[in-house]
Amino acid sequence: MSTTKRLEEEIKQEAKKYLQQSEIAPLPVSGYEEYLKSGNRLKFEQAYFNRRRQLTVVALAVYLGEQSEELQCFLEQIIWEVCNEYTWALPAHLSVENNLFSENSPFCIDLFAAETGQTLAEIMTLMGSSLSPLLKQRIQGEIERRIFQPFEKYSWGWEKKENNWSAVIAGCIGMTALSLLPPKSARLQQIVKRLETAMASYLSGFGEDGACVEGVGYWGYGFGYFIYYAEQLAKVLGDEHYLKIPKVKAVAAFPYRVLIDNQKYVPFSDYSQPELPSGLISFCGDYFGVPIPSVSEANQLDFDHCYRFAPLLRNLLWTKAADSTENSEFYHYFEDAQWAIVKSEQPQFFFAAKGGSNEESHNHLDIGHFIFGNQKTLFLTDIGAGEYTRDYFVEAKRYRYFPTSAASHHLPIINGQTQQPGAVAAQHVNFDHLTASSELTMELQETYTENKELTLFKRSFKVNACKKSIELKDSFNFQTSTNEIVENFVTMIPPVISGSQILLQSENQGCVIDVGTTAVSVVEKCYQDHHGSSQKAYQIQARYKVALEAEIIITIQLEE
């Protein structure tokens, strides 16, 4: 069976449903007002993405040959309504003045405005003469007004961002220009030249190791649009220079390096169990020759809740079946990001830990944090991204949310203080892979800026994949003679305490944590996950009274 047949059938069936309903997805003003009142993003965004789903589905159905006159007319009406929108940007990205959106909101170029412009431009190119002259005029006029002119007139903060914003927005503007402007026009050349700043900013957010510290979902997003633009630039203008940068090849290999099992990846930072675009994965394997996660067929339609047109179209065009070239034993260290990965298939075992800094994009307070388990279950985990609200991205309020705070990571509380945000980083990080085991060491005292009495905090992990165990050793030096350390661990599994041991049990595997003290308690924490759903996690907290020097050794073991 074709790798894209399932996706093609989904698109055609969903387009028929939309045509039968014959109703454009509404975008009510109440969604804008709700954001201004409470900072809640979900109400508006659900309506916005319902409309983007409709646009993408119907346009791709027409592209795939569903050429009925009714469907064509319905597509044109959807496009017309998108062109009528107050702004293509999300409320969360608009400037607010006196509790109202600023007058420049219709011309704000955020991620979603840029994506909308790119979508309409690519639809216009794909539809060709089948799209009415009036619709073409309207699309070109709105893109001119909302994208090209504001981009050319102003400097934008995202041009210097070292994260997904620079790649997505610049990539979309570049693809829009390549779709609509004559290949030899001076204006196109000027836009392509201007976009070099944003693309360079994006790549500077990576070390030479290719690690995406924002999390693998943002790899699929930011790097995806980087590649979509780079490929179109090469195809239209014969310019392959972005694809030839050595670092780009290293970034292309990132998902394979952090793969736990099938579609599960290391969940550091603002992670939200992504399904990476099959077209992008296939392109990386084909073009760069890097190892990739296995691909059997194109993603289903709903793999991306934002229903972005560019990745869905390229899933149709680029997806190829490929088996992952996975080793039975796997060790990898990202030297720049300071992430260590230890994985075994026989026996099944998975461990990852990170150093890094607390000034990373989509940062969590997680320097020295780790995950532990096997390919089916992470017993000690990272809960990933919380619900995106207005305050979630306000620096002074971000770490009040449980998912981003130090409390949701396996980090100690030292004399009542947790790890601090800001310009702090792990020091003297070293990863040694030995024949039978691996050891990761780092110094973390600089990440506890509130603890003036702390002169040394050295954390080490001795990892033995064959024995399915790790030994965690935390060493401390203090200037005060009486101190309290609370070792904090987070799990999604209800813990059972027996003396100094904590048992975590999945369906067919157990995990035993021996903390060496009976002063152990469990705290239940409820929080909102990335999709706004209520979740429950458990903090396991072991308390130690220590003097000037202390060494705490904790063993963590998988058992049948």
N, C-alpha and C positions, 0 to 999 in steps of 0.2 A: 504494500500500500504506500502511496505517496506520503512523504513526511508532512505535507501541508493539507491533505485531504480533510482531516477532521476539522481543522480551523476553517477551511473554505466552506464546509457544510454548515458550521456554526454561524458564520457570517451571513450566509444566504438565508438560513432559517430565521435568525434574529431580524434581518431586514424585512422579511415577510411579515413578521409580527408587528414591527413598527408601522408598516404600510397599512395593515388591517386596522390598527389603532388610529392611524392618521392624525396624530397629535404631537406637536413639537413639545419636547420636555420643557416645562416652565422654569424660569429663573426668577423667583419672587423677590420683591424688595425686602421682605421680612428677613431674608437671610443676611443682607447687608446690615439691617438695623440690629439684628441679634448680635452680630460681631461687635458693633459699636457699643452696645449696652453691656455685654458680658465677656467679650473676648472669645466666645465659642465659635470655632471654625467649622464644625461638622455640618451644621444645618445648611449653610450656603454651599459648602463644597460638595455635599451629596447631590444637590440640585445641579450644580455646575458640571460635575462629572457624569451625571445622567445625560445631560445634553451632549457632552463630548463623546459619550458612548454612541449615542444616536448618530451623530455626525460621522464618526469613524466607521461604524457598521454599514450605514447606507452607502457611503462613498466607496468603501471596499467592495461591497456587493455589486455596485455598478461596474467597478473596475474588473471584477471577476466574471462579468458577462451577463449580469441580471439587468438587461437593457429595456425593461418595460417603460412605457411613457409615464405611468403613474409613479414609479420609483424615481425616475429622473426628476420629475416635478417635485416630488417630496424632498429629494436631496437639495434641490435649488431653494426650497422654502426653508429648510434647516440652515443652509448657508446664509440666507437672508436674515434670519433671526440672530445668528451668531454675529453677523455684521451690525445688527441693531443693538447689541449689548452695550450697557453703560461703559464698561471697561472689560478688557480681556484678562486683566490681572485679578488675583484673588484679594479679597478684603484684607487679609493678614499682611499683605505686602504693600498696601497703600499708606500714604502719609495721612495722619489724622490731625486736624486742627480744630480746636473748640468742639470736640466730639463729632466732627463731620469730616468726611473724606475731602482731601484737598482738591482744588480746581483742576489740577493736572492729572487726576486719577485716570481719565480716559486715555491718557498717553503714557501711562506707566508701563515700562517694559520689565516685567518680572519673568519668572520661569514660564508661567502659563500663558501670558500674552505672547511671548516669543514662540511657544509651541503652537498656539492658535494661528499665528501668522504663517508659520512653516506648514501647518496642516492645510490651510486654505490654498497656499501657493502650490503645494504638491498635488492637491486634488485638482486644481486648475490645469496643471501640466498633464496629469494622467487622463483627465476627461477630454482634453483637446477641444475639437470643434463641437463635441456633443453638449458642452456647457454653453448656455445662452450668452450672447454678447453683453446683455445687461448684467448678468452675474459676474462675468469677467471684469467688467468695468467697476462693479461694486467691490469685488475682492481687491483689485489693484488699488482702488481709492482708499479703502480702509487700511490696507497694509502700508500704503504711503503715509497716511495720517497717523497711524498708531505705532508703526515700527520704524520705517526708514527715516522719516523726518526727525522724530525724537532722538533716534540713535545718532544721526549725523549732527544734530544741533547741540546735544549735551554730552558731558562726560558722565559715566555711570559707575557707581560704586562696585557693581559686580565685575567690571572689567579687571579689577585688581584682586578679586577674591581667589583664594587658592583652594577652591572646592568646586562642587558640582555646578554652582551658579554660573561661573564663568564659562564652563564648557557647554552647558545646556543652552544658555541664552545666546552666546556667540555662535554656537553650532547652528541653532535655529535661524538666526539672522543670516548667517552665511548661506544656508540651504535655501532660504527664502529668496535671497538675492540671486543665487545661481539658477533658481527656477524661473525667475521673472525678468531678470535684466539680460540684455544682449551680452554674449560671452566676451566680446572685445570692447565693451563700453568702459569709459574712464570711471564711471560711477561704480561699476562692479569691482574694478581693480582697487579703487579707493576703499570700498567696504572690506574687501578681503584683506587689504593691508592693515586697516584699523583693527580687524579682529585678531591680528597676531598677538596683540598685548594680552587679550583675554585668554587665548589659547596657551600662551607662555605662562600666564598666572596659574592656570589650571594645572599644568604639568609641574610647576614648581611646588605644588602641594604634595607631590610624590617624591620620595627618595629614589635612589637608583635601584632599590630593591623592589619597586613597583607596588608596595602595599598601599591600600586605600584605607586610611585610618578612620574615615567616616563610616565604614562598614560596607559589606559586600553589596548591599542593596543600592548604595550610592555609587558603587562601581558600575553597576548595570545602568544607572541613570546618567551620571556625568560622563563616564567613559563611553557609554553608548552613543550619546550625541556627539562627542568628540570624533568617534569613528564614523558615524553617519555623515558628518560634514566632511571629514578628511577623504572619505571614499568618493563623495559627490564632487569635491574639489578636484580630485585626481581624474574623475571621469569627464568633467566638463572642461576643465582648463589644463589637464595634463600635469597638475602640480601634486606630486606625491610626497612632499617633504615632511608632512606631519606623520605619515605612515613609516617613514624611514628613520625616525628618531629612535635611538637604541632604548631609551627609557620606555617608550610606548610598547615595545615588545615585552618588557618586564611587567608592565601594568596589565597587558593582555593575559598573562599567565596567573594573575592573582587569584581568581576563583578556584582554580584547581589546587592551589597551595593551601587554601583555607576550607576545603571541602571536608565535611564530617561524613555525610552519607547521602547519596542521591541529591536531594535539593536542600540539605541542611548545611549551613556554613558556620564558621566561628562567629558568635553573636556579639562581638564587641561593639561599643559605641551605639549610635542610634540604629540598631538592627531591628528589622521587622520581617522575619522569615520570608525572604524574597524568592521569587521564581525568576531567574535571570532570563533575558530575552534569548530564545533559541537561535535567532538569526545572528545576533551579536556573538554568541558563543561559537557558532559555526564559522563565522568570518574570522575570528581570532585563531581558530585552529587551522583554517585554510591558508590565510594570508601570512600569519607569523610563524606557523609551524610549532606552536607552543602546546603543551598538554592542556586538555580542557575536560570539564565534566562531561559525562556521557549525554548524548542527544539521541532520542529515538524518533521524535516528531516535533512539529512546531507547537509552541505553547497554545493553550486554549485561549479563547477570546478574553476571558475574564482574569487572565493572569496579572494584569495591571489594572488596579482599581481606578486609575486616572484615564485609561483608554487612549493613550497617546498614539497618534497616527504613525509617526515615524518608525517606532519599533515594531508595531503590528504589521505594517507593510513589509518591512525587511524580514520579519519572521516568515512571511509568505515567499519572499524572493531568495533568501539566503540559507534557510534551514536545511542542513544535511545530517543524516544519521551518522553518529560516530560513537564508538565505545571509548570510555575513559581508560587511559593507559595507567591504571592505578597499581601501585606497588603494594605488596603485603605488609611491608614496613615503610614508614615515611617519616622523615625528620626534615624540618625546614626552619630556618631562622631568617627573619626579615631584619637585617642589621640596622636599617635606618629607623623603622617603626619600633624596633625592639619587641617583636612578637616571636615567640617560639612555639612550634607545632610538633607534637609527637603523636603518631598514629600507628596502630597495628590492626591488621585484619584477622590474624590468627595468633594469639587470641584477640578478640575485639577489645580495643582500648583507644581512648582519645583524651589528650591533654593539650591545652594551649594556655599560655600566660603572656602578659604584656608588661613592658616598662612604659616608655613614652613620656609625654608631658601632659599638663592640664591646660594647654592652649591649643589643643587639636580641634579641628572642625567637628561639630556635633559632639563636643567633648562630654565625657562622663568623668566623675572623680574615681578613677579606676587604675591608677599607676600601681603595679604590683599585683593586680587582680589575675584570676585564672579560672578555667573551666575544667571539669573532670567527669569522666564517665566512659561510655562506649558509643558506638554508632547509633544505637537505638535510644539511649537515654543519657542526658547530661544530669548527673545527680547534683553536682554543684555547678550552677549555671550562671548565665548573665541574662537578665530579663529584657535587655534591649531597650528599644525606644518607648517612651511614654506618649501619652496623647499630646499632639501638637496643639497648643493653645497660644494665645498672645504672650502670656507670661513665660511660657516654656523657653522662649528665645530672648527674654530679658535677662541680661547677665546677673543682675542683683537678685533675681528670683529663680533662675533656672535650677539651682541645686536644692531648692525646697521640695522639688518633685522627687519621689522615691526612686524612680528608674535612673535618674542622672546622679543621685547623691552617692556619697561614699557608703552609706548604709546599705545600699543594694548590691554591694560588691564585697568580695572576700578580703576585707581589710580591717586591721585592728583599730579599736578606739583606745587612744593612749591618754591616760589621765583625763578622761572625759572629752578629748578632742579627736575629731576625725580628720582625714586627709583634706587639704585645703585647695581651692581653685587658684588659678593664676599662673604666673610664670615659674612653675615648679616642675621638676622632671626627675626621673630615675637617674642615678649616677652609677658609674662603674658596672654597667650591665655586661654580663658575659654568659655565653651559652656554649657548653662543651658537650658534644655528642660522643659518647664512648661506645664500646662494643656492646655491652649489655645494658647500659643505662645512659641517661643524660642528666646534666645539671645546669640549671639556670640560676644565676646569682645577680643581685642588684642591691644598691643602697638607697634607702627611701627617707632618711631623716629630713631631707630638704623639702619633702612634700607635706610635712607636718609643721607648718610655719608658726602655729599657735603654741607649739610645745617647746618653749625656750630651754627647758630642762633636758631635752632629748639631744644627746650628742652623737648617737649612732643607732640606726635601725637598718640592719642587714637582713634581707630575705633570701632564702635559697630553696630551690626545689630539686630534690633528687627523684628522678623519674625512671621507673623500671616497667617498661611495657610488657615484658614477658611475665612478670609477677602481677601486673595490673595494679600497680601501687605508686604512690608518691610519698615522699617524706618532706613535709614543710617545716623549715626551721627559721624562726624569727629570733634574731639576736639584738639586744638593746643595751645601750649604756646611757645612764642618767647622771645628772648633777644633784639630784635629790635622792634621799635614802628610802623614801616610801612612795611607791608608785602602783598604779593599777592598770593592767592591760586587759582589754576585752577582745578576744579573737572572734571575729564576726564572719559567719558563712551564710549564704543564701541558697535556698532550694525551693523548688515548686512541689516537692514531695513531703507530706506530713512526717516529721521526724519522730523516732521512738528513742528515748534516752534510757540507757542502762549503765549506771555508774559513770565511768569516764568515756563510755562509747555511745555514739549516736548511729542508729541504723536507719538507712534510707532504702526502701524496698520498691522495686518496679515489678512488672509482671513476672519476669524470669531472671532477675538479677538483683543482687543486693550491694549496698555500699556501706562500709563501716568506717566511721571517723573516730579515731581515738585521740582525744584532746588532752589526756593525762591529768585531768582534774574532774571532780564531781560537781564543781560549781558551774553547772550548765543550765541554761534556760532557753526557751523558745518564744519568739515574739511573732505573732501573726501580723502581716502587713497587707492591707488592701490598697490597690492602686488602679489607675486607668491605663490600659495598654495603648499602643499606637492607634488602634482603631476605635478607641473610646469605650471599650468593654471593660467591665470590672474584673480584676484578677486578684488572686491571693498568693502571696509568697510567705516563706517562713525564714526568719533570721535565727540561726543557731548561735548562741553567744556563750563563750567559755571565759570565766574570769580568773585572773591570776594576780596575786599580790606579790610584788617583786621589790628588790632593793636597788643598789647602784648598777648592778649588771644582771642581765637575765637572758636565758636561752630557753625558748619554748619550742618543743618538737611535737608535731602533730602528724600522725600517719593516716593515710586515706587509702582504702583498699577495696577493690571490687571482689565480691564473693558470689558464688552460685547460690 
